[in-house]
């Protein structure tokens, strides 16, 4: 049975050559979205005492009274 080197398998910078380009593109897309949604967003809302215990809330463009909440929680990558 082949042994898997998990250190290599989960090192995205090693496995994905264009990781820098992808990250830049994602950062730009996120910035564009935040700018477009500025009038319907609440940014950096604290939910705890920790330095990184904050979230951003983006309201829907229309029909906010009928909107459902979708939560995306990003905790980093698995190690």
N, CA, C and O atoms as a CHARMM CRD file, in Angstrom:
* protein
*
  316
    1    1 UNK  N      0.84400  -1.18900   0.00000 PROA 1      0.00000
    2    1 UNK  CA     0.00000   0.00000   0.00000 PROA 1      0.00000
    3    1 UNK  C      0.88400   1.24600   0.00000 PROA 1      0.00000
    4    1 UNK  O      1.83200   1.34300   0.77900 PROA 1      0.00000
    5    2 UNK  N      0.57600   2.16800  -0.85300 PROA 2      0.00000
    6    2 UNK  CA     1.33900   3.41100  -0.98500 PROA 2      0.00000
    7    2 UNK  C      1.06200   4.33200   0.20200 PROA 2      0.00000
    8    2 UNK  O     -0.09200   4.55200   0.56900 PROA 2      0.00000
    9    3 UNK  N      2.11100   4.85800   0.79100 PROA 3      0.00000
   10    3 UNK  CA     1.95500   5.81900   1.89000 PROA 3      0.00000
   11    3 UNK  C      1.73200   7.20700   1.31000 PROA 3      0.00000
   12    3 UNK  O      2.37900   7.59500   0.33700 PROA 3      0.00000
   13    4 UNK  N      0.82700   7.94100   1.90500 PROA 4      0.00000
   14    4 UNK  CA     0.51200   9.29400   1.45300 PROA 4      0.00000
   15    4 UNK  C      1.25400  10.29100   2.33800 PROA 4      0.00000
   16    4 UNK  O      1.20200  10.20400   3.56400 PROA 4      0.00000
   17    5 UNK  N      1.93600  11.22400   1.71300 PROA 5      0.00000
   18    5 UNK  CA     2.61000  12.28800   2.43800 PROA 5      0.00000
   19    5 UNK  C      1.61200  13.44900   2.56100 PROA 5      0.00000
   20    5 UNK  O      1.48900  14.27200   1.65400 PROA 5      0.00000
   21    6 UNK  N      0.91200  13.50200   3.68400 PROA 6      0.00000
   22    6 UNK  CA    -0.14000  14.49700   3.86400 PROA 6      0.00000
   23    6 UNK  C      0.41200  15.91500   3.90800 PROA 6      0.00000
   24    6 UNK  O     -0.28100  16.86100   3.53300 PROA 6      0.00000
   25    7 UNK  N      1.63500  16.07100   4.35800 PROA 7      0.00000
   26    7 UNK  CA     2.24900  17.40300   4.36400 PROA 7      0.00000
   27    7 UNK  C      2.30000  17.95800   2.94600 PROA 7      0.00000
   28    7 UNK  O      2.01000  19.13500   2.72600 PROA 7      0.00000
   29    8 UNK  N      2.66500  17.12100   1.99200 PROA 8      0.00000
   30    8 UNK  CA     2.70900  17.55600   0.59600 PROA 8      0.00000
   31    8 UNK  C      1.31500  17.68000  -0.00400 PROA 8      0.00000
   32    8 UNK  O      1.04600  18.61700  -0.75700 PROA 8      0.00000
   33    9 UNK  N      0.43600  16.75500   0.31600 PROA 9      0.00000
   34    9 UNK  CA    -0.90100  16.74100  -0.27900 PROA 9      0.00000
   35    9 UNK  C     -1.72800  17.96700   0.11500 PROA 9      0.00000
   36    9 UNK  O     -2.53800  18.44300  -0.68100 PROA 9      0.00000
   37   10 UNK  N     -1.53400  18.48200   1.32600 PROA 10     0.00000
   38   10 UNK  CA    -2.33700  19.61900   1.79100 PROA 10     0.00000
   39   10 UNK  C     -1.58000  20.94100   1.74200 PROA 10     0.00000
   40   10 UNK  O     -2.03700  21.93400   2.30700 PROA 10     0.00000
   41   11 UNK  N     -0.44900  20.96400   1.08600 PROA 11     0.00000
   42   11 UNK  CA     0.30700  22.19500   0.90300 PROA 11     0.00000
   43   11 UNK  C     -0.11600  22.79200  -0.44000 PROA 11     0.00000
   44   11 UNK  O      0.48800  22.49600  -1.47100 PROA 11     0.00000
   45   12 UNK  N     -1.14800  23.62600  -0.42800 PROA 12     0.00000
   46   12 UNK  CA    -1.69400  24.16800  -1.67200 PROA 12     0.00000
   47   12 UNK  C     -0.68800  25.00100  -2.45100 PROA 12     0.00000
   48   12 UNK  O     -0.73100  25.03000  -3.68100 PROA 12     0.00000
   49   13 UNK  N      0.19000  25.65700  -1.77400 PROA 13     0.00000
   50   13 UNK  CA     1.18500  26.46800  -2.49000 PROA 13     0.00000
   51   13 UNK  C      2.14900  25.58200  -3.27300 PROA 13     0.00000
   52   13 UNK  O      2.68200  25.99300  -4.30400 PROA 13     0.00000
   53   14 UNK  N      2.36600  24.37900  -2.78500 PROA 14     0.00000
   54   14 UNK  CA     3.21900  23.44400  -3.48900 PROA 14     0.00000
   55   14 UNK  C      2.46700  22.73200  -4.61600 PROA 14     0.00000
   56   14 UNK  O      3.03100  22.45900  -5.67500 PROA 14     0.00000
   57   15 UNK  N      1.20500  22.43800  -4.37600 PROA 15     0.00000
   58   15 UNK  CA     0.40700  21.63500  -5.30800 PROA 15     0.00000
   59   15 UNK  C     -0.21200  22.45400  -6.44200 PROA 15     0.00000
   60   15 UNK  O     -0.44700  21.93100  -7.53100 PROA 15     0.00000
   61   16 UNK  N     -0.47300  23.72800  -6.18900 PROA 16     0.00000
   62   16 UNK  CA    -1.14900  24.57200  -7.18300 PROA 16     0.00000
   63   16 UNK  C     -0.17800  25.68100  -7.59400 PROA 16     0.00000
   64   16 UNK  O      0.02000  26.65600  -6.86800 PROA 16     0.00000
   65   17 UNK  N      0.41700  25.51000  -8.76300 PROA 17     0.00000
   66   17 UNK  CA     1.45000  26.45900  -9.20200 PROA 17     0.00000
   67   17 UNK  C      0.93800  27.88400  -9.31100 PROA 17     0.00000
   68   17 UNK  O      1.65300  28.83100  -8.98300 PROA 17     0.00000
   69   18 UNK  N     -0.28600  28.04100  -9.76500 PROA 18     0.00000
   70   18 UNK  CA    -0.82500  29.38500  -9.99000 PROA 18     0.00000
   71   18 UNK  C     -1.55400  29.93100  -8.75200 PROA 18     0.00000
   72   18 UNK  O     -2.43400  30.78300  -8.87500 PROA 18     0.00000
   73   19 UNK  N     -1.18700  29.44200  -7.56800 PROA 19     0.00000
   74   19 UNK  CA    -1.87100  29.87400  -6.34800 PROA 19     0.00000
   75   19 UNK  C     -1.82000  31.38700  -6.15200 PROA 19     0.00000
   76   19 UNK  O     -2.79100  31.97100  -5.67100 PROA 19     0.00000
   77   20 UNK  N     -0.73000  32.02300  -6.50800 PROA 20     0.00000
   78   20 UNK  CA    -0.62500  33.47800  -6.35400 PROA 20     0.00000
   79   20 UNK  C     -1.62700  34.21200  -7.22400 PROA 20     0.00000
   80   20 UNK  O     -2.27200  35.15900  -6.77300 PROA 20     0.00000
   81   21 UNK  N     -1.75800  33.78100  -8.46300 PROA 21     0.00000
   82   21 UNK  CA    -2.71900  34.39900  -9.38200 PROA 21     0.00000
   83   21 UNK  C     -4.15000  34.16900  -8.90500 PROA 21     0.00000
   84   21 UNK  O     -4.98200  35.07500  -8.95500 PROA 21     0.00000
   85   22 UNK  N     -4.42900  32.95800  -8.44500 PROA 22     0.00000
   86   22 UNK  CA    -5.77400  32.65700  -7.94500 PROA 22     0.00000
   87   22 UNK  C     -6.11700  33.51900  -6.73700 PROA 22     0.00000
   88   22 UNK  O     -7.21200  34.07700  -6.65400 PROA 22     0.00000
   89   23 UNK  N     -5.19100  33.62400  -5.81500 PROA 23     0.00000
   90   23 UNK  CA    -5.43400  34.42200  -4.60800 PROA 23     0.00000
   91   23 UNK  C     -5.65900  35.88400  -4.95700 PROA 23     0.00000
   92   23 UNK  O     -6.55100  36.52300  -4.40000 PROA 23     0.00000
   93   24 UNK  N     -4.86800  36.41500  -5.86300 PROA 24     0.00000
   94   24 UNK  CA    -5.05900  37.81100  -6.29100 PROA 24     0.00000
   95   24 UNK  C     -6.42700  38.00300  -6.92200 PROA 24     0.00000
   96   24 UNK  O     -7.10100  38.99800  -6.65400 PROA 24     0.00000
   97   25 UNK  N     -6.84300  37.06000  -7.75800 PROA 25     0.00000
   98   25 UNK  CA    -8.15100  37.15300  -8.41500 PROA 25     0.00000
   99   25 UNK  C     -9.28200  37.08900  -7.39000 PROA 25     0.00000
  100   25 UNK  O    -10.25200  37.84000  -7.48600 PROA 25     0.00000
  101   26 UNK  N     -9.15900  36.19200  -6.41000 PROA 26     0.00000
  102   26 UNK  CA   -10.18900  36.08300  -5.36700 PROA 26     0.00000
  103   26 UNK  C    -10.24300  37.35400  -4.52100 PROA 26     0.00000
  104   26 UNK  O    -11.32500  37.83700  -4.18700 PROA 26     0.00000
  105   27 UNK  N     -9.06900  37.89500  -4.17300 PROA 27     0.00000
  106   27 UNK  CA    -9.03100  39.14000  -3.39100 PROA 27     0.00000
  107   27 UNK  C     -9.70100  40.28400  -4.15100 PROA 27     0.00000
  108   27 UNK  O    -10.44700  41.06800  -3.56400 PROA 27     0.00000
  109   28 UNK  N     -9.43800  40.37700  -5.44300 PROA 28     0.00000
  110   28 UNK  CA   -10.03300  41.43300  -6.27100 PROA 28     0.00000
  111   28 UNK  C    -11.54400  41.24900  -6.37100 PROA 28     0.00000
  112   28 UNK  O    -12.28800  42.22300  -6.25700 PROA 28     0.00000
  113   29 UNK  N    -12.00500  40.03300  -6.57900 PROA 29     0.00000
  114   29 UNK  CA   -13.44700  39.76200  -6.66400 PROA 29     0.00000
  115   29 UNK  C    -14.13800  40.10700  -5.34400 PROA 29     0.00000
  116   29 UNK  O    -15.23400  40.66600  -5.34800 PROA 29     0.00000
  117   30 UNK  N    -13.50200  39.77800  -4.21500 PROA 30     0.00000
  118   30 UNK  CA   -14.07800  40.10100  -2.90800 PROA 30     0.00000
  119   30 UNK  C    -14.14000  41.60800  -2.70300 PROA 30     0.00000
  120   30 UNK  O    -15.14200  42.12500  -2.21000 PROA 30     0.00000
  121   31 UNK  N    -13.08200  42.31300  -3.07500 PROA 31     0.00000
  122   31 UNK  CA   -13.06400  43.77300  -2.96200 PROA 31     0.00000
  123   31 UNK  C    -14.14700  44.40200  -3.83700 PROA 31     0.00000
  124   31 UNK  O    -14.84500  45.32000  -3.40600 PROA 31     0.00000
  125   32 UNK  N    -14.28400  43.90500  -5.06200 PROA 32     0.00000
  126   32 UNK  CA   -15.32000  44.42200  -5.96900 PROA 32     0.00000
  127   32 UNK  C    -16.70700  44.21100  -5.38300 PROA 32     0.00000
  128   32 UNK  O    -17.55200  45.10500  -5.44300 PROA 32     0.00000
  129   33 UNK  N    -16.94600  43.02800  -4.81400 PROA 33     0.00000
  130   33 UNK  CA   -18.25500  42.74800  -4.21400 PROA 33     0.00000
  131   33 UNK  C    -18.51900  43.66500  -3.03000 PROA 33     0.00000
  132   33 UNK  O    -19.60000  44.24300  -2.91700 PROA 33     0.00000
  133   34 UNK  N    -17.52900  43.80100  -2.14200 PROA 34     0.00000
  134   34 UNK  CA   -17.70700  44.68300  -0.97500 PROA 34     0.00000
  135   34 UNK  C    -18.01700  46.11200  -1.41200 PROA 34     0.00000
  136   34 UNK  O    -18.87000  46.77000  -0.81700 PROA 34     0.00000
  137   35 UNK  N    -17.33500  46.59100  -2.43900 PROA 35     0.00000
  138   35 UNK  CA   -17.59700  47.94200  -2.94600 PROA 35     0.00000
  139   35 UNK  C    -18.99900  48.05500  -3.53300 PROA 35     0.00000
  140   35 UNK  O    -19.69400  49.04300  -3.29400 PROA 35     0.00000
  141   36 UNK  N    -19.41700  47.05900  -4.29400 PROA 36     0.00000
  142   36 UNK  CA   -20.75400  47.07900  -4.91800 PROA 36     0.00000
  143   36 UNK  C    -21.86000  46.95900  -3.88100 PROA 36     0.00000
  144   36 UNK  O    -22.96300  47.46400  -4.09100 PROA 36     0.00000
  145   37 UNK  N    -21.57800  46.29700  -2.76300 PROA 37     0.00000
  146   37 UNK  CA   -22.60100  46.07300  -1.73700 PROA 37     0.00000
  147   37 UNK  C    -22.44100  47.00200  -0.53900 PROA 37     0.00000
  148   37 UNK  O    -23.04300  46.76500   0.50800 PROA 37     0.00000
  149   38 UNK  N    -21.64600  48.04800  -0.67500 PROA 38     0.00000
  150   38 UNK  CA   -21.33700  48.92600   0.45400 PROA 38     0.00000
  151   38 UNK  C    -22.57200  49.51700   1.10300 PROA 38     0.00000
  152   38 UNK  O    -22.61100  49.68100   2.32200 PROA 38     0.00000
  153   39 UNK  N    -23.59000  49.84200   0.30300 PROA 39     0.00000
  154   39 UNK  CA   -24.78500  50.48100   0.86100 PROA 39     0.00000
  155   39 UNK  C    -25.72000  49.48800   1.54400 PROA 39     0.00000
  156   39 UNK  O    -26.70900  49.89700   2.15200 PROA 39     0.00000
  157   40 UNK  N    -25.43000  48.21100   1.45800 PROA 40     0.00000
  158   40 UNK  CA   -26.28200  47.20500   2.08800 PROA 40     0.00000
  159   40 UNK  C    -25.47100  46.19000   2.88200 PROA 40     0.00000
  160   40 UNK  O    -25.80200  45.00600   2.94000 PROA 40     0.00000
  161   41 UNK  N    -24.40100  46.68700   3.48900 PROA 41     0.00000
  162   41 UNK  CA   -23.54800  45.78700   4.25900 PROA 41     0.00000
  163   41 UNK  C    -23.17000  46.39500   5.60100 PROA 41     0.00000
  164   41 UNK  O    -23.13900  47.61300   5.77800 PROA 41     0.00000
  165   42 UNK  N    -22.88700  45.50500   6.53300 PROA 42     0.00000
  166   42 UNK  CA   -22.34100  45.86800   7.83700 PROA 42     0.00000
  167   42 UNK  C    -21.06500  45.05700   7.98000 PROA 42     0.00000
  168   42 UNK  O    -21.10600  43.82700   8.01300 PROA 42     0.00000
  169   43 UNK  N    -19.94100  45.73800   8.06400 PROA 43     0.00000
  170   43 UNK  CA   -18.65100  45.05700   8.06800 PROA 43     0.00000
  171   43 UNK  C    -18.00800  45.06000   9.44700 PROA 43     0.00000
  172   43 UNK  O    -18.19500  45.97800  10.24500 PROA 43     0.00000
  173   44 UNK  N    -17.25300  44.01600   9.69700 PROA 44     0.00000
  174   44 UNK  CA   -16.41900  43.93100  10.90300 PROA 44     0.00000
  175   44 UNK  C    -17.24100  43.94100  12.19100 PROA 44     0.00000
  176   44 UNK  O    -16.89700  44.63800  13.14500 PROA 44     0.00000
  177   45 UNK  N    -18.32000  43.17300  12.21700 PROA 45     0.00000
  178   45 UNK  CA   -19.17700  43.08900  13.39700 PROA 45     0.00000
  179   45 UNK  C    -18.55600  42.08700  14.37600 PROA 45     0.00000
  180   45 UNK  O    -18.29800  40.93900  14.01400 PROA 45     0.00000
  181   46 UNK  N    -18.32000  42.52100  15.60300 PROA 46     0.00000
  182   46 UNK  CA   -17.69300  41.65000  16.60400 PROA 46     0.00000
  183   46 UNK  C    -18.72100  40.66100  17.15800 PROA 46     0.00000
  184   46 UNK  O    -19.86700  41.02300  17.42200 PROA 46     0.00000
  185   47 UNK  N    -18.29500  39.41400  17.32900 PROA 47     0.00000
  186   47 UNK  CA   -19.14100  38.41900  17.98500 PROA 47     0.00000
  187   47 UNK  C    -18.43700  37.81000  19.20000 PROA 47     0.00000
  188   47 UNK  O    -18.95700  36.88900  19.83000 PROA 47     0.00000
  189   48 UNK  N    -17.27400  38.32300  19.51400 PROA 48     0.00000
  190   48 UNK  CA   -16.52000  37.85000  20.67300 PROA 48     0.00000
  191   48 UNK  C    -15.40300  38.81800  20.98300 PROA 48     0.00000
  192   48 UNK  O    -15.26900  39.86300  20.34600 PROA 48     0.00000
  193   49 UNK  N    -14.61000  38.46300  21.96200 PROA 49     0.00000
  194   49 UNK  CA   -13.52700  39.34300  22.41200 PROA 49     0.00000
  195   49 UNK  C    -12.22600  39.15600  21.63300 PROA 49     0.00000
  196   49 UNK  O    -11.32600  39.98900  21.73400 PROA 49     0.00000
  197   50 UNK  N    -12.11700  38.09100  20.87000 PROA 50     0.00000
  198   50 UNK  CA   -10.88100  37.79900  20.15800 PROA 50     0.00000
  199   50 UNK  C    -10.61600  38.76000  19.01000 PROA 50     0.00000
  200   50 UNK  O    -11.53100  39.35800  18.44400 PROA 50     0.00000
  201   51 UNK  N     -9.34500  38.88800  18.68800 PROA 51     0.00000
  202   51 UNK  CA    -8.91900  39.79800  17.61700 PROA 51     0.00000
  203   51 UNK  C     -9.56600  39.44000  16.27600 PROA 51     0.00000
  204   51 UNK  O     -9.83300  40.32200  15.46000 PROA 51     0.00000
  205   52 UNK  N     -9.81600  38.15700  16.05100 PROA 52     0.00000
  206   52 UNK  CA   -10.35900  37.72100  14.76300 PROA 52     0.00000
  207   52 UNK  C    -11.83600  37.32000  14.85800 PROA 52     0.00000
  208   52 UNK  O    -12.35400  36.66500  13.95300 PROA 52     0.00000
  209   53 UNK  N    -12.50700  37.69700  15.92400 PROA 53     0.00000
  210   53 UNK  CA   -13.91600  37.34400  16.12600 PROA 53     0.00000
  211   53 UNK  C    -14.81400  38.42400  15.53200 PROA 53     0.00000
  212   53 UNK  O    -15.45800  39.18300  16.25600 PROA 53     0.00000
  213   54 UNK  N    -14.84400  38.48100  14.19900 PROA 54     0.00000
  214   54 UNK  CA   -15.64200  39.46500  13.47900 PROA 54     0.00000
  215   54 UNK  C    -16.26100  38.81600  12.24800 PROA 54     0.00000
  216   54 UNK  O    -15.74000  37.83100  11.72300 PROA 54     0.00000
  217   55 UNK  N    -17.35400  39.36800  11.80400 PROA 55     0.00000
  218   55 UNK  CA   -17.96300  38.89800  10.55800 PROA 55     0.00000
  219   55 UNK  C    -18.51400  40.08600   9.78500 PROA 55     0.00000
  220   55 UNK  O    -18.67000  41.18300  10.32000 PROA 55     0.00000
  221   56 UNK  N    -18.80300  39.84100   8.52000 PROA 56     0.00000
  222   56 UNK  CA   -19.41500  40.84300   7.64600 PROA 56     0.00000
  223   56 UNK  C    -20.81100  40.36600   7.28800 PROA 56     0.00000
  224   56 UNK  O    -21.01100  39.17900   7.03100 PROA 56     0.00000
  225   57 UNK  N    -21.77900  41.27300   7.26900 PROA 57     0.00000
  226   57 UNK  CA   -23.16200  40.94100   6.93900 PROA 57     0.00000
  227   57 UNK  C    -23.55400  41.72500   5.69400 PROA 57     0.00000
  228   57 UNK  O    -23.46100  42.95200   5.66700 PROA 57     0.00000
  229   58 UNK  N    -23.99200  41.00700   4.66500 PROA 58     0.00000
  230   58 UNK  CA   -24.43100  41.62000   3.41400 PROA 58     0.00000
  231   58 UNK  C    -25.91900  41.37300   3.24400 PROA 58     0.00000
  232   58 UNK  O    -26.36500  40.22700   3.19200 PROA 58     0.00000
  233   59 UNK  N    -26.67400  42.44000   3.15700 PROA 59     0.00000
  234   59 UNK  CA   -28.11800  42.34200   2.96000 PROA 59     0.00000
  235   59 UNK  C    -28.41200  42.08600   1.48900 PROA 59     0.00000
  236   59 UNK  O    -27.62900  42.48400   0.62600 PROA 59     0.00000
  237   60 UNK  N    -29.53200  41.42400   1.19100 PROA 60     0.00000
  238   60 UNK  CA   -29.88900  41.18300  -0.21400 PROA 60     0.00000
  239   60 UNK  C    -30.22300  42.48800  -0.92700 PROA 60     0.00000
  240   60 UNK  O    -30.54700  43.49600  -0.29900 PROA 60     0.00000
  241   61 UNK  N    -30.13500  42.44300  -2.24700 PROA 61     0.00000
  242   61 UNK  CA   -30.40700  43.64300  -3.03600 PROA 61     0.00000
  243   61 UNK  C    -31.88200  44.02500  -2.98700 PROA 61     0.00000
  244   61 UNK  O    -32.21300  45.21000  -2.94600 PROA 61     0.00000
  245   62 UNK  N    -32.76100  43.04300  -2.99000 PROA 62     0.00000
  246   62 UNK  CA   -34.19900  43.30800  -3.01700 PROA 62     0.00000
  247   62 UNK  C    -34.92200  42.35900  -2.07600 PROA 62     0.00000
  248   62 UNK  O    -34.40300  41.30000  -1.72600 PROA 62     0.00000
  249   63 UNK  N    -36.11500  42.74400  -1.67400 PROA 63     0.00000
  250   63 UNK  CA   -37.01400  41.90100  -0.89200 PROA 63     0.00000
  251   63 UNK  C    -36.36500  41.36300   0.38200 PROA 63     0.00000
  252   63 UNK  O    -36.45400  40.17100   0.67700 PROA 63     0.00000
  253   64 UNK  N    -35.72400  42.23500   1.11800 PROA 64     0.00000
  254   64 UNK  CA   -35.03400  41.82200   2.33400 PROA 64     0.00000
  255   64 UNK  C    -35.98200  41.19300   3.35100 PROA 64     0.00000
  256   64 UNK  O    -35.56700  40.35800   4.15400 PROA 64     0.00000
  257   65 UNK  N    -37.25500  41.59200   3.31900 PROA 65     0.00000
  258   65 UNK  CA   -38.21100  41.05300   4.28400 PROA 65     0.00000
  259   65 UNK  C    -38.50900  39.57700   4.03000 PROA 65     0.00000
  260   65 UNK  O    -39.00600  38.89400   4.92500 PROA 65     0.00000
  261   66 UNK  N    -38.21600  39.06800   2.83000 PROA 66     0.00000
  262   66 UNK  CA   -38.47700  37.67400   2.50200 PROA 66     0.00000
  263   66 UNK  C    -37.19500  36.86000   2.33000 PROA 66     0.00000
  264   66 UNK  O    -37.25200  35.68900   1.95700 PROA 66     0.00000
  265   67 UNK  N    -36.06700  37.45600   2.59300 PROA 67     0.00000
  266   67 UNK  CA   -34.78700  36.78700   2.34400 PROA 67     0.00000
  267   67 UNK  C    -34.48500  35.74500   3.41300 PROA 67     0.00000
  268   67 UNK  O    -34.87200  35.88700   4.57300 PROA 67     0.00000
  269   68 UNK  N    -33.79000  34.70600   2.99800 PROA 68     0.00000
  270   68 UNK  CA   -33.29400  33.70800   3.92500 PROA 68     0.00000
  271   68 UNK  C    -31.83600  34.02200   4.23200 PROA 68     0.00000
  272   68 UNK  O    -31.14700  34.67400   3.44700 PROA 68     0.00000
  273   69 UNK  N    -31.38500  33.55400   5.37200 PROA 69     0.00000
  274   69 UNK  CA   -30.00100  33.78400   5.76400 PROA 69     0.00000
  275   69 UNK  C    -29.13900  32.60400   5.33300 PROA 69     0.00000
  276   69 UNK  O    -29.48000  31.44800   5.58300 PROA 69     0.00000
  277   70 UNK  N    -28.03700  32.90500   4.69500 PROA 70     0.00000
  278   70 UNK  CA   -27.04500  31.89800   4.34600 PROA 70     0.00000
  279   70 UNK  C    -25.75400  32.31000   5.02900 PROA 70     0.00000
  280   70 UNK  O    -25.28900  33.43600   4.85200 PROA 70     0.00000
  281   71 UNK  N    -25.17500  31.41500   5.80500 PROA 71     0.00000
  282   71 UNK  CA   -23.92700  31.70700   6.51400 PROA 71     0.00000
  283   71 UNK  C    -22.79800  30.88600   5.91100 PROA 71     0.00000
  284   71 UNK  O    -22.90400  29.66700   5.77400 PROA 71     0.00000
  285   72 UNK  N    -21.73000  31.55800   5.55700 PROA 72     0.00000
  286   72 UNK  CA   -20.52600  30.90700   5.05500 PROA 72     0.00000
  287   72 UNK  C    -19.45400  31.10100   6.11000 PROA 72     0.00000
  288   72 UNK  O    -19.07300  32.23000   6.41600 PROA 72     0.00000
  289   73 UNK  N    -18.97200  30.01200   6.66000 PROA 73     0.00000
  290   73 UNK  CA   -17.95800  30.09300   7.70600 PROA 73     0.00000
  291   73 UNK  C    -16.66600  29.52500   7.14700 PROA 73     0.00000
  292   73 UNK  O    -16.58600  28.34400   6.81100 PROA 73     0.00000
  293   74 UNK  N    -15.66200  30.37500   7.05100 PROA 74     0.00000
  294   74 UNK  CA   -14.35600  29.95400   6.54100 PROA 74     0.00000
  295   74 UNK  C    -13.39800  29.91700   7.70100 PROA 74     0.00000
  296   74 UNK  O    -13.09800  30.94600   8.30500 PROA 74     0.00000
  297   75 UNK  N    -12.91700  28.72900   8.01200 PROA 75     0.00000
  298   75 UNK  CA   -11.99700  28.59100   9.12100 PROA 75     0.00000
  299   75 UNK  C    -10.58700  28.28800   8.68700 PROA 75     0.00000
  300   75 UNK  O     -9.77100  27.84500   9.49500 PROA 75     0.00000
  301   76 UNK  N    -10.28400  28.51700   7.42600 PROA 76     0.00000
  302   76 UNK  CA    -8.96100  28.18300   6.92300 PROA 76     0.00000
  303   76 UNK  C     -8.98400  26.79700   6.30300 PROA 76     0.00000
  304   76 UNK  O    -10.04900  26.22900   6.06400 PROA 76     0.00000
  305   77 UNK  N     -7.82900  26.27300   6.05300 PROA 77     0.00000
  306   77 UNK  CA    -7.77500  24.94100   5.45100 PROA 77     0.00000
  307   77 UNK  C     -7.40700  23.90400   6.50700 PROA 77     0.00000
  308   77 UNK  O     -6.79700  24.20400   7.53400 PROA 77     0.00000
  309   78 UNK  N     -7.80200  22.68600   6.20800 PROA 78     0.00000
  310   78 UNK  CA    -7.57100  21.60100   7.14300 PROA 78     0.00000
  311   78 UNK  C     -6.09600  21.23300   7.16800 PROA 78     0.00000
  312   78 UNK  O     -5.43600  21.19200   6.13000 PROA 78     0.00000
  313   79 UNK  N     -5.59200  20.96700   8.35500 PROA 79     0.00000
  314   79 UNK  CA    -4.21300  20.49100   8.47800 PROA 79     0.00000
  315   79 UNK  C     -4.21500  19.20200   9.28700 PROA 79     0.00000
  316   79 UNK  O     -3.15700  18.61700   9.51900 PROA 79     0.00000
